[in-house]
Amino acid sequence: MDVSIVRGISVCIVACTLAAPGMGALAQSYPNRPIRLVVAVPPGGSTDVIARIVGARLSERVGQQVVIDNRSGAAGLIGIELVVRALADGHTLLIGAGSLGTINAMVPAARFNAQKDLAPIAMLGTSPYVLVVQPALPVKTVAELVAHARANPGKLDFAGSTPGSLQRLAGEHLNRMAGIDLLYVPYKGTGQVIPDLLAGRLQVAFDNVLILAPYVRSGALRALAVTGATRSAIMPELPTIAEAGIPGFQAAGWFGAFGPSATPTAVITRLNGEFTSLIQEPSIRDRLVAQGMDPITGTPELLRAHLAREIEKWGKLIRETGLTLQ
């Protein structure tokens, strides 16, 4: 082995040994005041509900109040930037969602880079969407929807929540993979989508499986498939879109905890342990599953790699289709 490499490793070992006591003390003294969990969406949405579930248990575990701070607006920029600019001591965190994988491509003018300016702490879980159609549409499977769309190019509308959402991108992803032309209709949120679906003014939609499940079970909407890599615990009878004939299709929401980029490693390690442990508690898992989420735990590196894959995948689609918000 090269001598310089050996010397470099030795220096690193010595430095880490000297730093370890200080880092240990930091982890033990943290947190020393309330923790703010920033959520970049309004109260009531999936990210907000999940933040409140994990935040309440985190508070009990660390002995400090955990405050949920909803900072919505500007496609999520306000809340994310608040965390990016916050003091990097672990007392201001972001409960991030799938929009972190799209925000820089959708909004090129954003004053931060999600990969460089945020420190991944812990993956919390994924949440698939469900592809539904208005019952009057003569299709019962994904294959039949694709065939119908090909036979009627440009005549089927779809909604996927707000313009920059992963739900909307799921529809564009299906368009490209299946070679069809579903036309996107912008909405401000799910609350506006459902009435139009039920009234027949809209034919197709992608949205949270938990929100749409009651309408599917009542027969008001017809579900064709879920968008994740695996079937949903909420509606296990539904195939994934990949299983239903579009191999490789995947478009799921996800959730993770982040801090400012300079957050100390000791604090990240402490928080990762706390989030990992609480997610594995049966009572917390059951509550998250009831929200349509598939709980997932792992190292900060797991979350970092997941974010990188999402940015690469959706960035390519956004650039090729010109879907930017600015």
C-alpha positions as CSV (number, residue, x, y, z in Angstrom):
1,M,0.0,0.0,0.0
2,D,1.2,3.5,-0.8
3,V,3.0,5.1,2.3
4,S,1.0,8.3,1.9
5,I,-2.2,6.4,2.1
6,V,-1.1,4.6,5.3
7,R,-0.1,7.9,6.9
8,G,-3.4,9.4,5.9
9,I,-5.3,6.5,7.5
10,S,-3.2,6.8,10.6
11,V,-3.9,10.5,10.9
12,C,-7.6,9.9,10.5
13,I,-7.6,7.2,13.2
14,V,-5.8,9.5,15.6
15,A,-8.1,12.5,14.8
16,C,-11.2,10.4,15.2
17,T,-10.0,9.0,18.5
18,L,-9.3,12.4,19.9
19,A,-12.6,13.7,18.7
20,A,-14.7,10.8,19.9
21,P,-15.0,12.0,23.6
22,G,-16.2,15.4,22.5
23,M,-18.7,13.9,20.0
24,G,-19.9,11.6,22.7
25,A,-20.6,14.4,25.1
26,L,-22.4,16.4,22.3
27,A,-24.7,13.4,21.6
28,Q,-25.4,13.0,25.3
29,S,-26.2,16.7,25.9
30,Y,-28.4,16.9,22.8
31,P,-31.2,18.1,22.7
32,N,-31.0,20.8,25.3
33,R,-34.1,22.8,24.1
34,P,-37.3,22.1,22.0
35,I,-36.9,20.6,18.6
36,R,-38.7,22.2,15.7
37,L,-39.9,19.8,13.0
38,V,-40.6,21.9,9.9
39,V,-43.2,20.6,7.4
40,A,-43.3,22.4,4.1
41,V,-47.0,21.7,3.5
42,P,-50.2,22.9,5.2
43,P,-51.7,21.0,8.2
44,G,-53.7,17.9,7.4
45,G,-51.7,16.4,4.6
46,S,-49.9,13.1,4.7
47,T,-46.5,14.7,5.5
48,D,-48.0,16.7,8.3
49,V,-49.8,13.7,9.9
50,I,-46.7,11.6,9.8
51,A,-44.6,14.4,11.3
52,R,-47.1,14.7,14.2
53,I,-47.0,10.9,14.8
54,V,-43.2,10.6,14.9
55,G,-42.7,14.0,16.5
56,A,-44.9,13.2,19.5
57,R,-43.0,9.9,20.1
58,L,-39.6,11.6,19.5
59,S,-40.5,14.2,22.2
60,E,-41.1,11.4,24.7
61,R,-37.9,9.6,23.8
62,V,-35.6,12.7,24.1
63,G,-37.3,14.5,26.9
64,Q,-37.8,17.8,25.0
65,Q,-40.8,19.3,23.3
66,V,-41.1,18.7,19.6
67,V,-43.0,21.4,17.8
68,I,-44.5,20.9,14.4
69,D,-44.0,24.1,12.3
70,N,-46.0,24.1,9.1
71,R,-44.3,26.5,6.6
72,S,-46.1,25.9,3.4
73,G,-46.0,28.0,0.2
74,A,-44.0,28.5,-3.0
75,A,-44.1,24.8,-3.9
76,G,-42.4,23.9,-0.6
77,L,-39.5,26.4,-1.0
78,I,-40.4,28.4,2.1
79,G,-40.2,25.5,4.6
80,I,-37.2,23.8,3.0
81,E,-35.2,27.0,2.9
82,L,-36.0,27.8,6.5
83,V,-34.2,24.5,7.5
84,V,-31.4,25.1,5.0
85,R,-30.6,28.4,6.7
86,A,-31.2,27.3,10.3
87,L,-28.5,26.9,12.9
88,A,-27.1,23.4,12.3
89,D,-27.3,22.1,15.8
90,G,-30.1,19.5,15.4
91,H,-32.9,21.7,16.9
92,T,-34.4,22.6,13.5
93,L,-35.3,19.6,11.3
94,L,-37.3,19.0,8.1
95,I,-39.7,16.2,7.6
96,G,-39.1,16.0,3.9
97,A,-41.2,14.3,1.3
98,G,-41.0,13.2,-2.3
99,S,-40.9,16.9,-3.5
100,L,-37.3,17.1,-2.4
101,G,-36.5,14.8,-5.3
102,T,-38.1,17.2,-7.8
103,I,-37.9,20.7,-6.3
104,N,-34.6,21.8,-7.9
105,A,-35.6,20.6,-11.4
106,M,-39.1,22.0,-11.1
107,V,-37.9,25.3,-9.7
108,P,-34.5,26.1,-11.1
109,A,-34.5,29.5,-9.3
110,A,-34.5,27.8,-5.9
111,R,-31.8,29.3,-3.6
112,F,-30.7,25.9,-2.3
113,N,-29.6,22.5,-3.5
114,A,-31.4,19.6,-1.8
115,Q,-28.5,17.3,-2.0
116,K,-25.8,19.8,-0.9
117,D,-27.7,21.9,1.6
118,L,-29.5,19.3,3.6
119,A,-28.1,16.5,5.8
120,P,-30.0,13.2,5.5
121,I,-30.8,11.8,9.0
122,A,-33.3,8.9,8.6
123,M,-35.6,7.4,6.1
124,L,-39.1,7.1,7.6
125,G,-41.1,5.3,4.9
126,T,-42.7,5.3,1.5
127,S,-46.3,5.8,0.4
128,P,-47.7,4.6,-2.9
129,Y,-50.3,6.3,-4.9
130,V,-53.3,4.6,-6.4
131,L,-54.4,5.0,-10.1
132,V,-58.1,5.4,-10.2
133,V,-60.6,6.0,-13.0
134,Q,-64.2,7.3,-13.2
135,P,-66.5,4.1,-13.3
136,A,-68.1,5.3,-16.5
137,L,-64.8,4.9,-18.3
138,P,-64.8,1.4,-20.0
139,V,-61.6,0.1,-18.5
140,K,-60.9,-2.2,-15.6
141,T,-57.2,-2.8,-15.9
142,V,-54.0,-0.8,-16.7
143,A,-53.8,-2.6,-20.0
144,E,-57.3,-1.6,-20.9
145,L,-56.6,2.0,-19.9
146,V,-53.5,2.1,-22.1
147,A,-55.5,0.6,-25.0
148,H,-58.3,3.1,-24.5
149,A,-56.0,6.0,-24.3
150,R,-54.2,5.0,-27.5
151,A,-57.5,4.7,-29.3
152,N,-58.5,8.1,-28.0
153,P,-55.3,10.2,-28.0
154,G,-55.6,13.5,-26.1
155,K,-59.2,12.8,-24.9
156,L,-58.5,11.6,-21.4
157,D,-57.8,14.0,-18.6
158,F,-55.9,13.1,-15.5
159,A,-55.2,14.9,-12.2
160,G,-52.3,14.4,-9.8
161,S,-52.7,17.2,-7.2
162,T,-50.6,20.3,-7.7
163,P,-48.5,20.9,-10.8
164,G,-45.1,20.1,-9.2
165,S,-46.3,17.0,-7.2
166,L,-45.1,13.4,-7.6
167,Q,-48.7,12.5,-8.3
168,R,-48.6,14.7,-11.4
169,L,-45.2,13.3,-12.4
170,A,-46.6,9.8,-12.0
171,G,-49.1,10.5,-14.8
172,E,-46.4,11.9,-17.0
173,H,-44.2,8.9,-16.3
174,L,-47.1,6.6,-17.3
175,N,-47.5,8.7,-20.5
176,R,-43.9,8.2,-21.5
177,M,-43.6,4.5,-20.5
178,A,-46.9,3.4,-22.1
179,G,-46.8,5.7,-25.1
180,I,-50.1,7.4,-24.3
181,D,-51.3,11.0,-24.0
182,L,-53.3,11.6,-20.8
183,L,-53.8,15.4,-20.5
184,Y,-52.9,16.9,-17.1
185,V,-55.5,19.2,-15.4
186,P,-54.0,21.3,-12.6
187,Y,-55.6,21.3,-9.2
188,K,-54.6,23.0,-5.9
189,G,-55.0,19.7,-4.0
190,T,-56.9,16.4,-3.6
191,G,-59.9,18.2,-2.1
192,Q,-60.7,19.7,-5.5
193,V,-59.8,16.5,-7.5
194,I,-62.3,14.2,-5.8
195,P,-65.5,16.1,-6.6
196,D,-64.6,16.3,-10.3
197,L,-63.8,12.6,-10.4
198,L,-67.1,11.7,-8.7
199,A,-69.0,14.0,-11.1
200,G,-67.4,12.6,-14.2
201,R,-65.7,15.8,-15.2
202,L,-62.3,14.1,-14.8
203,Q,-61.5,10.6,-15.9
204,V,-58.2,9.5,-14.3
205,A,-56.3,10.4,-11.2
206,F,-53.2,9.5,-9.1
207,D,-53.4,10.2,-5.4
208,N,-52.8,8.9,-1.9
209,V,-54.1,5.3,-1.5
210,L,-55.5,6.0,2.0
211,I,-57.5,9.0,0.8
212,L,-59.0,7.3,-2.3
213,A,-59.6,3.9,-0.7
214,P,-63.0,4.7,0.7
215,Y,-64.3,5.9,-2.7
216,V,-63.0,2.7,-4.3
217,R,-64.6,0.5,-1.7
218,S,-67.9,2.2,-2.1
219,G,-67.8,1.8,-5.9
220,A,-67.7,5.6,-6.5
221,L,-64.2,5.2,-8.2
222,R,-62.5,2.2,-9.8
223,A,-58.9,1.4,-8.8
224,L,-56.6,-0.1,-11.4
225,A,-53.2,-0.4,-9.6
226,V,-50.8,1.2,-7.1
227,T,-47.7,3.0,-8.2
228,G,-45.1,1.7,-5.8
229,A,-42.6,-1.1,-6.1
230,T,-44.7,-3.4,-4.0
231,R,-48.4,-3.8,-3.2
232,S,-50.0,-1.6,-0.6
233,A,-51.0,-2.9,2.8
234,I,-54.2,-0.8,2.5
235,M,-55.3,-2.3,-0.8
236,P,-53.3,-5.5,-1.2
237,E,-55.7,-6.9,-3.9
238,L,-54.4,-4.2,-6.3
239,P,-51.4,-5.0,-8.5
240,T,-48.6,-2.6,-9.0
241,I,-48.5,-0.8,-12.3
242,A,-45.3,-2.8,-13.1
243,E,-47.2,-6.0,-12.4
244,A,-50.1,-4.8,-14.5
245,G,-48.0,-4.6,-17.7
246,I,-45.7,-1.6,-17.4
247,P,-42.4,-3.2,-16.3
248,G,-40.1,-0.9,-14.3
249,F,-42.8,1.7,-13.5
250,Q,-42.5,3.1,-10.0
251,A,-43.6,6.4,-8.6
252,A,-44.1,6.5,-4.8
253,G,-44.2,9.2,-2.2
254,W,-41.6,9.0,0.5
255,F,-40.7,10.6,3.8
256,G,-37.5,11.3,5.6
257,A,-35.9,13.5,8.3
258,F,-33.2,16.0,7.3
259,G,-31.2,18.8,9.0
260,P,-29.1,21.6,7.7
261,S,-26.0,20.4,5.9
262,A,-23.5,21.2,8.7
263,T,-25.4,19.3,11.4
264,P,-22.8,17.5,13.5
265,T,-22.3,13.8,12.9
266,A,-22.9,13.0,16.5
267,V,-26.3,14.7,16.4
268,I,-27.2,12.9,13.2
269,T,-26.2,9.6,14.7
270,R,-28.3,10.2,17.8
271,L,-31.3,11.3,15.8
272,N,-31.0,8.4,13.4
273,G,-31.0,6.0,16.3
274,E,-34.1,7.7,17.8
275,F,-36.1,7.7,14.5
276,T,-35.1,4.2,13.7
277,S,-36.1,2.9,17.1
278,L,-39.5,4.7,17.2
279,I,-40.4,3.6,13.7
280,Q,-39.9,0.0,14.7
281,E,-42.2,0.3,17.7
282,P,-45.4,-1.7,16.9
283,S,-47.8,1.1,18.0
284,I,-46.0,3.7,15.8
285,R,-45.8,1.3,12.8
286,D,-49.5,0.5,13.1
287,R,-50.4,4.2,13.1
288,L,-48.2,4.9,10.1
289,V,-49.5,1.9,8.1
290,A,-53.0,3.2,8.9
291,Q,-52.0,6.4,7.1
292,G,-51.1,4.4,4.0
293,M,-47.4,4.5,4.7
294,D,-44.9,1.6,4.4
295,P,-42.5,2.3,7.3
296,I,-38.8,2.0,6.4
297,T,-35.7,2.5,8.5
298,G,-32.0,2.8,7.7
299,T,-28.8,4.8,7.9
300,P,-28.4,8.4,6.8
301,E,-26.6,7.0,3.8
302,L,-29.7,5.0,2.7
303,L,-31.7,8.2,2.7
304,R,-28.9,10.0,0.9
305,A,-28.8,7.4,-1.9
306,H,-32.6,7.4,-2.1
307,L,-32.7,11.1,-2.6
308,A,-30.0,10.9,-5.3
309,R,-31.9,8.3,-7.2
310,E,-35.1,10.4,-7.0
311,I,-33.4,13.5,-8.2
312,E,-31.8,11.7,-11.1
313,K,-35.0,9.9,-12.2
314,W,-37.4,12.8,-11.9
315,G,-34.9,15.5,-13.0
316,K,-34.5,13.6,-16.3
317,L,-38.3,13.5,-16.8
318,I,-38.8,17.1,-15.9
319,R,-36.1,18.3,-18.2
320,E,-37.3,16.2,-21.1
321,T,-40.9,17.3,-20.8
322,G,-40.2,20.9,-19.8
323,L,-42.4,20.8,-16.7
324,T,-40.6,23.4,-14.7
325,L,-42.7,25.8,-12.5
326,Q,-40.4,28.8,-13.4
